[in-house]
Structures are given as C-alpha cells and as structure tokens.
Amino acid sequence: MAAYITSVLPSDVTPDWVQLYIGSIVVNKMNSDIFSSLNSLYKVIYSSTSSEELANFIPSDRTIDIARRILQGGVVTPENVLYFGEEKQGNGVYDYYYDLVTDTITWFCYVG
C-alpha cells in the first residue's frame, strides 16, 4: 500500500492527512458493496495500476508508517468516501488537497 500511496502523490511534501485519505479510500473500496469484485487489497490496488508501475515508486519511511497505521485499523475517512482524483466523482466532495508542487487539486469524494 505504501508504494501505491507514493505512486498517487509522489511528492515528499504531501501531508500525512492526504496519504491517510488515499490509503483509507483503498480500504473503503475493499470493504464496499459497490466495489464487491475488489474485495482484497491486491485487487483494489492493481485495478488501477500495474506491478511494473509500482516497482518504480519507493515509499519513504513516513509513508510506510502511514500505510501500516491504516492497515492496522486506522481508516480516517467515512466508509462512503470511495474516490479520489483530479476530477470530482461520486455524489459529492468530502475534502480536497491543493498540491503546490504539482499545481493540482486532488478531490476526495463520497457516494450516497
């Protein structure tokens, strides 16, 4: 999961809360009836990326700690927050992050 989080926002200046949101959404998808075919961490992560792509991303110790915290029950978003990306998705916006380094917005969106 740490490599996946790093692949989404590889900037070293990405705040912890953003990394926590990304990892939480992975777990939320894994547990959601909406994504019933994505019922494992492996399936969620590799539904949007390949192992070859992830091999190019080496997570920091901080991101490894964040991933570990999430996987040990530290999900920080409501269970209906299922999307993130540069486009709004789902039924509404839960939160967003403006990245000064890349000049992009990452939207965190919910369903229902």
N, C-alpha and C positions, 0 to 999 in steps of 0.2 A: 504494500500500500504506500509506503514512503516514496518509492520510485515513481508511482503513479501521481502522487501529490506534487512531486517535483516536476513531473512532465507537464502538469497543468499550468503551474505558475513557477517557473524555474528561478525566478529572481530570489536572491538571498535576502532581500529586504521585504519579502512577503510576510505580513504579520502572522503571528501564531493563530489568531482567530480565523483568518481566511483559510489556513491549512486545516484547521479543525473543522470548518464548514465543509470543505471539499471531502475530507475523509468521512465525515458524518453522513453526507449525501450518498456516498458509496454504501455505507451500512444501511441507510434508509432504503435504498433501492433493493438491496439484498433481502430485506425484510418486508417489502411492499407486495401486496397482491397485484398491483398494477404491473409490476415487472416480475411476474411469477416465474418466468423462464430464467431470470437472473437470480437464482437462489443461492449463489455462493459468491464469495469474494472474488474468486478467479473469474467467474462468468461476468460479473459486473465490470471489473477492470478490463478484461480482454474483449468486451463487447465494443469498446471504443478505441482500443489501441492494440498494438501487437507486442509480442515479447522482444522482437528486434528493436522496436522503438523505445521500449522501456529500458533496454540494456544501455542506452545512451545517456541515461539520467542517473547520476549518483546522488542520493539524498544526503543532506547534512545530518549530523548527529541530532540536531534540534528537530528536524523533520521525522527522523526515525523515532524519537521520543514521542512526538505528537501522534504518529501512526499507532504506536504501541498503546498510548493512552486511549485512543478511540477504540481500538480492538479489544481493550480490557473493559469496555462498557462506558466509555467517555463520550458518547454521542452528544453533541451540543445543539443540534437543530431539532425542531419538531419533526416527527416522523413523516409528515406530509411535505417536507421540503425535499424535493426529488430531482431538481435540475440546477445546473449552473452552466454559465457560458456567456459569450459576448452578446447573445440575443436573449431577450425575455422569452420565457416558455411557461407552460402550465397556466394556472389561473390567476397568478399574481406574484408580486415581488415580496420576498421575505426580507432581503437585505441586498446590498451591493458593495463592491470594492473597486475603488479607482486606483489603478496602478500607475504611479508617477513615472516609473522606469519605462514601461511599455506604452503609456498613454492610452490605456484601455480600461473598460469597465467590465467587471465580471458580475453578472447578476445571479442571485440565489433565489430560486423561485419555488413556489408551492403548488400543490394540486388540491382542489377542494375548498 
